[in-house]
Amino acid sequence: MTRRTRPVSWIKAALKAAEAQSICLTALTIAVEGGKTDLAKPLHGLGAGVSEIALSFRGAAFRVVYAVQLGAAVWVVHAFQKKSTQGIKTSQRDIELIKDRLQRLKEIVQ
């Protein structure tokens, strides 16, 4: 049985976090095949199909936010090294950036 693999598309600004991109590629591959890795969790308050991959790498915390319900691709909306002093909470600045990118992407894709 052949699995239908969807493409992964990166918003240019999210692609700048290249180290997070390479680390999260396996988790994104699972997402494009319709699965969900243990690293990914829904990012509440941003709509259905928006998830966040959270991982630690070399003592740093990285996040990759992606949307699976926008067109035929899985879109990586934001990738960043977490530097918040608020514990596990994603900063409001990052949340606003994600919301803005999702809105612009919805206008283009749909």
Secondary structure as GFF3:
##gff-version 3
##sequence-region A 1 110
A	DSSP	beta_strand	8	10	.	.	.	ID=ss1
A	DSSP	alpha_helix	12	15	.	.	.	ID=ss2
A	DSSP	alpha_helix	18	32	.	.	.	ID=ss3
A	DSSP	beta_strand	40	42	.	.	.	ID=ss4
A	DSSP	beta_strand	50	57	.	.	.	ID=ss5
A	DSSP	beta_strand	60	70	.	.	.	ID=ss6
A	DSSP	beta_strand	73	82	.	.	.	ID=ss7
A	DSSP	alpha_helix	92	109	.	.	.	ID=ss8
###
